[in-house]
Amino acid sequence: MTTQIVAGLLQTNAGYIPLETSITDGSDNQELKTDETYTVTSQSIGTFADGQTLVGGYVNGLTNIFYAYVLRNGTNVCNIMSIGSRTCVGQQGIKPVSNSITLKPGDQKVVRTIA
């Protein structure tokens, strides 16, 4: 199976959460964690931004992203816009999430990529 770097940016009421993780293509519910270049350690979004309200964001990869959402206790609680090519990010920018939620410990940002 192939892998690719998936990156993104989430916007909360308190600022931004940079994301970046190597993801295996074609595998379900792989967690996209914070980018350790900016957040010191790679963490789940609920741990990193506990209590912050998620209001916008995007996720992108080099190939198609089938889905991207916030997983809480096995349930999709918030969809995130996903972009299939990194060349689109500048034009698309941060888009509102499907519904604003307050992040809690254990919340995960999950994605599925297609090779």
Chimera marker file (.cmm) of the C-alpha trace (Angstrom):
<marker_set name="trace">
<marker id="1" x="0.000" y="0.000" z="0.000" r="1" g="1" b="0" radius="0.5"/>
<marker id="2" x="1.115" y="3.531" z="-0.676" r="1" g="1" b="0" radius="0.5"/>
<marker id="3" x="1.346" y="6.346" z="1.834" r="1" g="1" b="0" radius="0.5"/>
<marker id="4" x="1.171" y="10.093" z="1.552" r="1" g="1" b="0" radius="0.5"/>
<marker id="5" x="1.484" y="13.125" z="3.783" r="1" g="1" b="0" radius="0.5"/>
<marker id="6" x="-1.913" y="14.614" z="4.580" r="1" g="1" b="0" radius="0.5"/>
<marker id="7" x="-1.952" y="18.131" z="5.997" r="1" g="1" b="0" radius="0.5"/>
<marker id="8" x="-4.515" y="20.674" z="7.010" r="1" g="1" b="0" radius="0.5"/>
<marker id="9" x="-5.470" y="23.537" z="9.241" r="1" g="1" b="0" radius="0.5"/>
<marker id="10" x="-8.333" y="23.799" z="11.705" r="1" g="1" b="0" radius="0.5"/>
<marker id="11" x="-9.640" y="27.103" z="13.031" r="1" g="1" b="0" radius="0.5"/>
<marker id="12" x="-11.007" y="27.383" z="16.556" r="1" g="1" b="0" radius="0.5"/>
<marker id="13" x="-12.274" y="30.270" z="18.632" r="1" g="1" b="0" radius="0.5"/>
<marker id="14" x="-8.765" y="30.475" z="20.147" r="1" g="1" b="0" radius="0.5"/>
<marker id="15" x="-6.601" y="30.209" z="17.007" r="1" g="1" b="0" radius="0.5"/>
<marker id="16" x="-5.387" y="27.610" z="14.528" r="1" g="1" b="0" radius="0.5"/>
<marker id="17" x="-4.404" y="23.950" z="14.742" r="1" g="1" b="0" radius="0.5"/>
<marker id="18" x="-1.853" y="22.817" z="12.113" r="1" g="1" b="0" radius="0.5"/>
<marker id="19" x="-2.196" y="19.165" z="11.064" r="1" g="1" b="0" radius="0.5"/>
<marker id="20" x="0.190" y="16.772" z="9.307" r="1" g="1" b="0" radius="0.5"/>
<marker id="21" x="0.462" y="12.965" z="9.340" r="1" g="1" b="0" radius="0.5"/>
<marker id="22" x="1.611" y="10.188" z="7.008" r="1" g="1" b="0" radius="0.5"/>
<marker id="23" x="-1.512" y="8.244" z="5.989" r="1" g="1" b="0" radius="0.5"/>
<marker id="24" x="-1.784" y="4.824" z="4.312" r="1" g="1" b="0" radius="0.5"/>
<marker id="25" x="-3.980" y="5.091" z="1.213" r="1" g="1" b="0" radius="0.5"/>
<marker id="26" x="-7.219" y="3.125" z="1.212" r="1" g="1" b="0" radius="0.5"/>
<marker id="27" x="-7.424" y="2.555" z="4.976" r="1" g="1" b="0" radius="0.5"/>
<marker id="28" x="-10.450" y="3.689" z="6.985" r="1" g="1" b="0" radius="0.5"/>
<marker id="29" x="-10.445" y="6.198" z="9.844" r="1" g="1" b="0" radius="0.5"/>
<marker id="30" x="-6.765" y="7.049" z="10.042" r="1" g="1" b="0" radius="0.5"/>
<marker id="31" x="-6.070" y="9.773" z="12.551" r="1" g="1" b="0" radius="0.5"/>
<marker id="32" x="-4.662" y="13.071" z="11.334" r="1" g="1" b="0" radius="0.5"/>
<marker id="33" x="-2.744" y="14.580" z="14.262" r="1" g="1" b="0" radius="0.5"/>
<marker id="34" x="-1.207" y="17.960" z="14.978" r="1" g="1" b="0" radius="0.5"/>
<marker id="35" x="1.961" y="18.934" z="13.123" r="1" g="1" b="0" radius="0.5"/>
<marker id="36" x="4.799" y="18.443" z="15.610" r="1" g="1" b="0" radius="0.5"/>
<marker id="37" x="6.841" y="21.134" z="13.852" r="1" g="1" b="0" radius="0.5"/>
<marker id="38" x="4.461" y="23.687" z="15.404" r="1" g="1" b="0" radius="0.5"/>
<marker id="39" x="2.933" y="21.852" z="18.368" r="1" g="1" b="0" radius="0.5"/>
<marker id="40" x="6.104" y="20.179" z="19.774" r="1" g="1" b="0" radius="0.5"/>
<marker id="41" x="4.482" y="16.707" z="19.865" r="1" g="1" b="0" radius="0.5"/>
<marker id="42" x="1.984" y="15.066" z="17.535" r="1" g="1" b="0" radius="0.5"/>
<marker id="43" x="-1.369" y="14.930" z="19.349" r="1" g="1" b="0" radius="0.5"/>
<marker id="44" x="-5.059" y="14.265" z="18.787" r="1" g="1" b="0" radius="0.5"/>
<marker id="45" x="-7.029" y="17.459" z="18.207" r="1" g="1" b="0" radius="0.5"/>
<marker id="46" x="-9.195" y="16.910" z="21.290" r="1" g="1" b="0" radius="0.5"/>
<marker id="47" x="-6.133" y="16.677" z="23.517" r="1" g="1" b="0" radius="0.5"/>
<marker id="48" x="-4.387" y="19.649" z="21.916" r="1" g="1" b="0" radius="0.5"/>
<marker id="49" x="-7.404" y="21.981" z="21.864" r="1" g="1" b="0" radius="0.5"/>
<marker id="50" x="-9.558" y="20.775" z="24.771" r="1" g="1" b="0" radius="0.5"/>
<marker id="51" x="-12.470" y="23.180" z="25.309" r="1" g="1" b="0" radius="0.5"/>
<marker id="52" x="-11.941" y="25.162" z="22.111" r="1" g="1" b="0" radius="0.5"/>
<marker id="53" x="-14.802" y="25.544" z="19.611" r="1" g="1" b="0" radius="0.5"/>
<marker id="54" x="-14.053" y="24.263" z="16.107" r="1" g="1" b="0" radius="0.5"/>
<marker id="55" x="-15.386" y="26.701" z="13.491" r="1" g="1" b="0" radius="0.5"/>
<marker id="56" x="-13.513" y="26.042" z="10.233" r="1" g="1" b="0" radius="0.5"/>
<marker id="57" x="-10.755" y="24.218" z="8.446" r="1" g="1" b="0" radius="0.5"/>
<marker id="58" x="-9.564" y="22.126" z="5.547" r="1" g="1" b="0" radius="0.5"/>
<marker id="59" x="-7.575" y="18.954" z="4.908" r="1" g="1" b="0" radius="0.5"/>
<marker id="60" x="-5.560" y="18.232" z="1.792" r="1" g="1" b="0" radius="0.5"/>
<marker id="61" x="-3.424" y="15.538" z="0.248" r="1" g="1" b="0" radius="0.5"/>
<marker id="62" x="-1.567" y="14.856" z="-2.983" r="1" g="1" b="0" radius="0.5"/>
<marker id="63" x="-4.342" y="12.547" z="-4.203" r="1" g="1" b="0" radius="0.5"/>
<marker id="64" x="-8.043" y="12.324" z="-3.455" r="1" g="1" b="0" radius="0.5"/>
<marker id="65" x="-9.320" y="12.393" z="0.100" r="1" g="1" b="0" radius="0.5"/>
<marker id="66" x="-12.493" y="10.356" z="0.391" r="1" g="1" b="0" radius="0.5"/>
<marker id="67" x="-13.618" y="11.867" z="3.706" r="1" g="1" b="0" radius="0.5"/>
<marker id="68" x="-12.428" y="13.968" z="6.634" r="1" g="1" b="0" radius="0.5"/>
<marker id="69" x="-14.317" y="14.448" z="9.891" r="1" g="1" b="0" radius="0.5"/>
<marker id="70" x="-14.083" y="14.636" z="13.676" r="1" g="1" b="0" radius="0.5"/>
<marker id="71" x="-14.659" y="11.288" z="15.380" r="1" g="1" b="0" radius="0.5"/>
<marker id="72" x="-16.030" y="11.282" z="18.938" r="1" g="1" b="0" radius="0.5"/>
<marker id="73" x="-16.777" y="7.969" z="20.655" r="1" g="1" b="0" radius="0.5"/>
<marker id="74" x="-17.201" y="6.233" z="17.296" r="1" g="1" b="0" radius="0.5"/>
<marker id="75" x="-19.534" y="8.891" z="15.843" r="1" g="1" b="0" radius="0.5"/>
<marker id="76" x="-18.958" y="11.522" z="13.145" r="1" g="1" b="0" radius="0.5"/>
<marker id="77" x="-19.712" y="14.805" z="14.921" r="1" g="1" b="0" radius="0.5"/>
<marker id="78" x="-18.346" y="17.318" z="12.401" r="1" g="1" b="0" radius="0.5"/>
<marker id="79" x="-17.370" y="17.171" z="8.709" r="1" g="1" b="0" radius="0.5"/>
<marker id="80" x="-14.274" y="19.011" z="7.463" r="1" g="1" b="0" radius="0.5"/>
<marker id="81" x="-13.769" y="20.214" z="3.891" r="1" g="1" b="0" radius="0.5"/>
<marker id="82" x="-11.243" y="18.047" z="2.064" r="1" g="1" b="0" radius="0.5"/>
<marker id="83" x="-9.235" y="18.908" z="-1.018" r="1" g="1" b="0" radius="0.5"/>
<marker id="84" x="-7.705" y="16.350" z="-3.373" r="1" g="1" b="0" radius="0.5"/>
<marker id="85" x="-4.702" y="18.383" z="-4.431" r="1" g="1" b="0" radius="0.5"/>
<marker id="86" x="-2.397" y="20.707" z="-2.519" r="1" g="1" b="0" radius="0.5"/>
<marker id="87" x="-2.488" y="23.135" z="-5.449" r="1" g="1" b="0" radius="0.5"/>
<marker id="88" x="-6.073" y="24.092" z="-4.516" r="1" g="1" b="0" radius="0.5"/>
<marker id="89" x="-5.442" y="25.237" z="-0.956" r="1" g="1" b="0" radius="0.5"/>
<marker id="90" x="-4.575" y="28.822" z="-1.744" r="1" g="1" b="0" radius="0.5"/>
<marker id="91" x="-7.774" y="29.278" z="-3.713" r="1" g="1" b="0" radius="0.5"/>
<marker id="92" x="-10.067" y="27.422" z="-1.319" r="1" g="1" b="0" radius="0.5"/>
<marker id="93" x="-8.761" y="28.527" z="2.079" r="1" g="1" b="0" radius="0.5"/>
<marker id="94" x="-10.459" y="27.760" z="5.374" r="1" g="1" b="0" radius="0.5"/>
<marker id="95" x="-14.139" y="26.875" z="5.042" r="1" g="1" b="0" radius="0.5"/>
<marker id="96" x="-16.735" y="26.615" z="7.825" r="1" g="1" b="0" radius="0.5"/>
<marker id="97" x="-17.212" y="23.156" z="9.337" r="1" g="1" b="0" radius="0.5"/>
<marker id="98" x="-20.560" y="21.368" z="9.004" r="1" g="1" b="0" radius="0.5"/>
<marker id="99" x="-21.406" y="22.285" z="12.609" r="1" g="1" b="0" radius="0.5"/>
<marker id="100" x="-19.361" y="24.044" z="15.275" r="1" g="1" b="0" radius="0.5"/>
<marker id="101" x="-18.427" y="21.770" z="18.158" r="1" g="1" b="0" radius="0.5"/>
<marker id="102" x="-16.484" y="22.159" z="21.379" r="1" g="1" b="0" radius="0.5"/>
<marker id="103" x="-13.504" y="19.819" z="21.269" r="1" g="1" b="0" radius="0.5"/>
<marker id="104" x="-13.067" y="17.267" z="24.050" r="1" g="1" b="0" radius="0.5"/>
<marker id="105" x="-10.210" y="14.921" z="24.989" r="1" g="1" b="0" radius="0.5"/>
<marker id="106" x="-10.484" y="11.817" z="22.826" r="1" g="1" b="0" radius="0.5"/>
<marker id="107" x="-11.789" y="13.687" z="19.757" r="1" g="1" b="0" radius="0.5"/>
<marker id="108" x="-9.898" y="12.614" z="16.643" r="1" g="1" b="0" radius="0.5"/>
<marker id="109" x="-9.589" y="14.089" z="13.182" r="1" g="1" b="0" radius="0.5"/>
<marker id="110" x="-9.862" y="11.105" z="10.829" r="1" g="1" b="0" radius="0.5"/>
<marker id="111" x="-9.413" y="10.788" z="7.078" r="1" g="1" b="0" radius="0.5"/>
<marker id="112" x="-9.403" y="8.211" z="4.300" r="1" g="1" b="0" radius="0.5"/>
<marker id="113" x="-7.244" y="8.765" z="1.226" r="1" g="1" b="0" radius="0.5"/>
<marker id="114" x="-7.495" y="7.105" z="-2.154" r="1" g="1" b="0" radius="0.5"/>
<marker id="115" x="-4.344" y="6.346" z="-4.146" r="1" g="1" b="0" radius="0.5"/>
<link id1="1" id2="2" r="1" g="1" b="0" radius="0.2"/>
<link id1="2" id2="3" r="1" g="1" b="0" radius="0.2"/>
<link id1="3" id2="4" r="1" g="1" b="0" radius="0.2"/>
<link id1="4" id2="5" r="1" g="1" b="0" radius="0.2"/>
<link id1="5" id2="6" r="1" g="1" b="0" radius="0.2"/>
<link id1="6" id2="7" r="1" g="1" b="0" radius="0.2"/>
<link id1="7" id2="8" r="1" g="1" b="0" radius="0.2"/>
<link id1="8" id2="9" r="1" g="1" b="0" radius="0.2"/>
<link id1="9" id2="10" r="1" g="1" b="0" radius="0.2"/>
<link id1="10" id2="11" r="1" g="1" b="0" radius="0.2"/>
<link id1="11" id2="12" r="1" g="1" b="0" radius="0.2"/>
<link id1="12" id2="13" r="1" g="1" b="0" radius="0.2"/>
<link id1="13" id2="14" r="1" g="1" b="0" radius="0.2"/>
<link id1="14" id2="15" r="1" g="1" b="0" radius="0.2"/>
<link id1="15" id2="16" r="1" g="1" b="0" radius="0.2"/>
<link id1="16" id2="17" r="1" g="1" b="0" radius="0.2"/>
<link id1="17" id2="18" r="1" g="1" b="0" radius="0.2"/>
<link id1="18" id2="19" r="1" g="1" b="0" radius="0.2"/>
<link id1="19" id2="20" r="1" g="1" b="0" radius="0.2"/>
<link id1="20" id2="21" r="1" g="1" b="0" radius="0.2"/>
<link id1="21" id2="22" r="1" g="1" b="0" radius="0.2"/>
<link id1="22" id2="23" r="1" g="1" b="0" radius="0.2"/>
<link id1="23" id2="24" r="1" g="1" b="0" radius="0.2"/>
<link id1="24" id2="25" r="1" g="1" b="0" radius="0.2"/>
<link id1="25" id2="26" r="1" g="1" b="0" radius="0.2"/>
<link id1="26" id2="27" r="1" g="1" b="0" radius="0.2"/>
<link id1="27" id2="28" r="1" g="1" b="0" radius="0.2"/>
<link id1="28" id2="29" r="1" g="1" b="0" radius="0.2"/>
<link id1="29" id2="30" r="1" g="1" b="0" radius="0.2"/>
<link id1="30" id2="31" r="1" g="1" b="0" radius="0.2"/>
<link id1="31" id2="32" r="1" g="1" b="0" radius="0.2"/>
<link id1="32" id2="33" r="1" g="1" b="0" radius="0.2"/>
<link id1="33" id2="34" r="1" g="1" b="0" radius="0.2"/>
<link id1="34" id2="35" r="1" g="1" b="0" radius="0.2"/>
<link id1="35" id2="36" r="1" g="1" b="0" radius="0.2"/>
<link id1="36" id2="37" r="1" g="1" b="0" radius="0.2"/>
<link id1="37" id2="38" r="1" g="1" b="0" radius="0.2"/>
<link id1="38" id2="39" r="1" g="1" b="0" radius="0.2"/>
<link id1="39" id2="40" r="1" g="1" b="0" radius="0.2"/>
<link id1="40" id2="41" r="1" g="1" b="0" radius="0.2"/>
<link id1="41" id2="42" r="1" g="1" b="0" radius="0.2"/>
<link id1="42" id2="43" r="1" g="1" b="0" radius="0.2"/>
<link id1="43" id2="44" r="1" g="1" b="0" radius="0.2"/>
<link id1="44" id2="45" r="1" g="1" b="0" radius="0.2"/>
<link id1="45" id2="46" r="1" g="1" b="0" radius="0.2"/>
<link id1="46" id2="47" r="1" g="1" b="0" radius="0.2"/>
<link id1="47" id2="48" r="1" g="1" b="0" radius="0.2"/>
<link id1="48" id2="49" r="1" g="1" b="0" radius="0.2"/>
<link id1="49" id2="50" r="1" g="1" b="0" radius="0.2"/>
<link id1="50" id2="51" r="1" g="1" b="0" radius="0.2"/>
<link id1="51" id2="52" r="1" g="1" b="0" radius="0.2"/>
<link id1="52" id2="53" r="1" g="1" b="0" radius="0.2"/>
<link id1="53" id2="54" r="1" g="1" b="0" radius="0.2"/>
<link id1="54" id2="55" r="1" g="1" b="0" radius="0.2"/>
<link id1="55" id2="56" r="1" g="1" b="0" radius="0.2"/>
<link id1="56" id2="57" r="1" g="1" b="0" radius="0.2"/>
<link id1="57" id2="58" r="1" g="1" b="0" radius="0.2"/>
<link id1="58" id2="59" r="1" g="1" b="0" radius="0.2"/>
<link id1="59" id2="60" r="1" g="1" b="0" radius="0.2"/>
<link id1="60" id2="61" r="1" g="1" b="0" radius="0.2"/>
<link id1="61" id2="62" r="1" g="1" b="0" radius="0.2"/>
<link id1="62" id2="63" r="1" g="1" b="0" radius="0.2"/>
<link id1="63" id2="64" r="1" g="1" b="0" radius="0.2"/>
<link id1="64" id2="65" r="1" g="1" b="0" radius="0.2"/>
<link id1="65" id2="66" r="1" g="1" b="0" radius="0.2"/>
<link id1="66" id2="67" r="1" g="1" b="0" radius="0.2"/>
<link id1="67" id2="68" r="1" g="1" b="0" radius="0.2"/>
<link id1="68" id2="69" r="1" g="1" b="0" radius="0.2"/>
<link id1="69" id2="70" r="1" g="1" b="0" radius="0.2"/>
<link id1="70" id2="71" r="1" g="1" b="0" radius="0.2"/>
<link id1="71" id2="72" r="1" g="1" b="0" radius="0.2"/>
<link id1="72" id2="73" r="1" g="1" b="0" radius="0.2"/>
<link id1="73" id2="74" r="1" g="1" b="0" radius="0.2"/>
<link id1="74" id2="75" r="1" g="1" b="0" radius="0.2"/>
<link id1="75" id2="76" r="1" g="1" b="0" radius="0.2"/>
<link id1="76" id2="77" r="1" g="1" b="0" radius="0.2"/>
<link id1="77" id2="78" r="1" g="1" b="0" radius="0.2"/>
<link id1="78" id2="79" r="1" g="1" b="0" radius="0.2"/>
<link id1="79" id2="80" r="1" g="1" b="0" radius="0.2"/>
<link id1="80" id2="81" r="1" g="1" b="0" radius="0.2"/>
<link id1="81" id2="82" r="1" g="1" b="0" radius="0.2"/>
<link id1="82" id2="83" r="1" g="1" b="0" radius="0.2"/>
<link id1="83" id2="84" r="1" g="1" b="0" radius="0.2"/>
<link id1="84" id2="85" r="1" g="1" b="0" radius="0.2"/>
<link id1="85" id2="86" r="1" g="1" b="0" radius="0.2"/>
<link id1="86" id2="87" r="1" g="1" b="0" radius="0.2"/>
<link id1="87" id2="88" r="1" g="1" b="0" radius="0.2"/>
<link id1="88" id2="89" r="1" g="1" b="0" radius="0.2"/>
<link id1="89" id2="90" r="1" g="1" b="0" radius="0.2"/>
<link id1="90" id2="91" r="1" g="1" b="0" radius="0.2"/>
<link id1="91" id2="92" r="1" g="1" b="0" radius="0.2"/>
<link id1="92" id2="93" r="1" g="1" b="0" radius="0.2"/>
<link id1="93" id2="94" r="1" g="1" b="0" radius="0.2"/>
<link id1="94" id2="95" r="1" g="1" b="0" radius="0.2"/>
<link id1="95" id2="96" r="1" g="1" b="0" radius="0.2"/>
<link id1="96" id2="97" r="1" g="1" b="0" radius="0.2"/>
<link id1="97" id2="98" r="1" g="1" b="0" radius="0.2"/>
<link id1="98" id2="99" r="1" g="1" b="0" radius="0.2"/>
<link id1="99" id2="100" r="1" g="1" b="0" radius="0.2"/>
<link id1="100" id2="101" r="1" g="1" b="0" radius="0.2"/>
<link id1="101" id2="102" r="1" g="1" b="0" radius="0.2"/>
<link id1="102" id2="103" r="1" g="1" b="0" radius="0.2"/>
<link id1="103" id2="104" r="1" g="1" b="0" radius="0.2"/>
<link id1="104" id2="105" r="1" g="1" b="0" radius="0.2"/>
<link id1="105" id2="106" r="1" g="1" b="0" radius="0.2"/>
<link id1="106" id2="107" r="1" g="1" b="0" radius="0.2"/>
<link id1="107" id2="108" r="1" g="1" b="0" radius="0.2"/>
<link id1="108" id2="109" r="1" g="1" b="0" radius="0.2"/>
<link id1="109" id2="110" r="1" g="1" b="0" radius="0.2"/>
<link id1="110" id2="111" r="1" g="1" b="0" radius="0.2"/>
<link id1="111" id2="112" r="1" g="1" b="0" radius="0.2"/>
<link id1="112" id2="113" r="1" g="1" b="0" radius="0.2"/>
<link id1="113" id2="114" r="1" g="1" b="0" radius="0.2"/>
<link id1="114" id2="115" r="1" g="1" b="0" radius="0.2"/>
</marker_set>
